Amino acid sequence: MEQVQNAIDFLTMIGALDEKENLTNLAGKNADNGAIFRCFDPVLTIVAGLSVRDPFLLPQDKRDLAGTAKSRFSAKDYSDHMALVRAYEGWKDAEREGSAYEYCWRNFLSAQTLQAIHSLRKQFSFILKEAGLVDTDSSINNKLSHNQSLVRAVICSGLFPGIASVVYRETSMSFKTMDDGQVLLYANSLNARYQSIPYPWLVFGEKVKVNAVFIRDSTGVYLIQYLSYLVGL
């Protein structure tokens, strides 16, 4: 049942299902209606990553080293989700070269979690191809995968209304959601390492409440810009 729900969540995120789990126009076989699928691989990785534990490890005695290692995947784009995509793609490259163990050890990554992401990706891909929602030619599905604006737009659309505003005061930065008021960033988030974030909003997939409310992986967005981008598709 969990795998079925993960598949439904994935289809909803990429626009193939509406809130009532009915197929949308984007789910048609016509390529013109399926533009959202042309960034298929990175979106597939992100959704699979939302379904498992964080692959970025944060040992208590090596927090700074682990944080620095994760920063290597950031490209300064203020997105934990894009960092996950780069980490996964790097792991796949390392596997092909026979150096996956060293890659995970050097970058404080969980090989078990990356393997789980890989397995989920295959399951989701199989479901969508069997349903005729994506092309069997991966080059067509990924024609726009390097268009980061599009990928971020899909992230924004899929995670909304999981959104926090970035609030600046004279010497500080804080984050607020409509439901919780002030929230904090999870310690392992790339965005927790920045003194300032050049985006007015962060979209996120999960909140954790301990003594305070923490948001986990997040991506900086210009909300109106990215929603408009999707509407234009």
Residue, then its C-alpha position, 0 to 999 in steps of 0.5 A: m500500500e505504501q508503494v501505491q501511495n508513493a506512486i499516487d503522490f508522484l503522479t500528483m506532484i508532476g501534474a498527471l493526477d489531480e487532487k481527486e486522483n483523476l488524470t489531468n491533461l498533462a497525463g495525455k499521451n500527446a507530447d505537447n500535453g506532456a511537457i512536464f515529463r521532459c524533466f523526468d529524471p530529476v523529478l523522479t529522483i526528488v520524489a523518490g527521495l521524499s519517500v525515504r530517509d535523508p541520504f545525507l548523514l549527519p554524525q554528531d561528532k562530524r557535523d561540520l565535515a558532513g555539512t561541508a560535504k553536502s555543500r559540495f552538491s549545492a551549486k549555491d542554488y539554495s535547494d536541498h532537492m537539487a543537491l539530492v539530484r546531484a548526489y544521486e547522479g554522482w553515486k550512479d557514476a561512481e557505481r559504474e566506475g566501481s567506486a560507490y563505497e568510497y563516494c558515499w564514505r567521502n560525501f557522508l552519504s548512506a549507500q542503503t538510502l541511495q539504493a532505496i531511491h534507485s529502487l523507487r525510481k525504477q518502480f515509479s518509472f515502470i508504473l508510468k511507462e506501463a500507463g503510457l504516461v511517459d515515453t519509452d525513449s528516455s531522451i524525450n522524457n529528459k529533453l528539459s532536464h537541464n532546465q533548472s527553472l522548469v525543475r524548480a517550477v515542478i518542485c514548487s508545484g508539487l510541494f505547495p502548499g508546503i511553503a514558508s516565507v523568508v522574513y528579514r529583520e535588520t540583522s537576522m533572517s527567520f522563516k514563517t508558515m501560515d499554520d505554525g508561525q515561526v519555524l526553523l530549518y533542519a540542521n542538515s539543510l543547505n539553507a540552514r548554512y546561509q546567512s541570507i537567502p535571495y528568495p522570498w519563499l522556501v517550499f518544503g516537503e516535511k515538517v518535524k515538531v520537537n520543541a519547535v517546528f522544523i522544516r526539512d529539505s527546502t528549495g528557494v523559489y519566487l512563488i509567483q514566477y514559478l507558478s506562472y511558469l507552470v501555468g504557461l506550460 
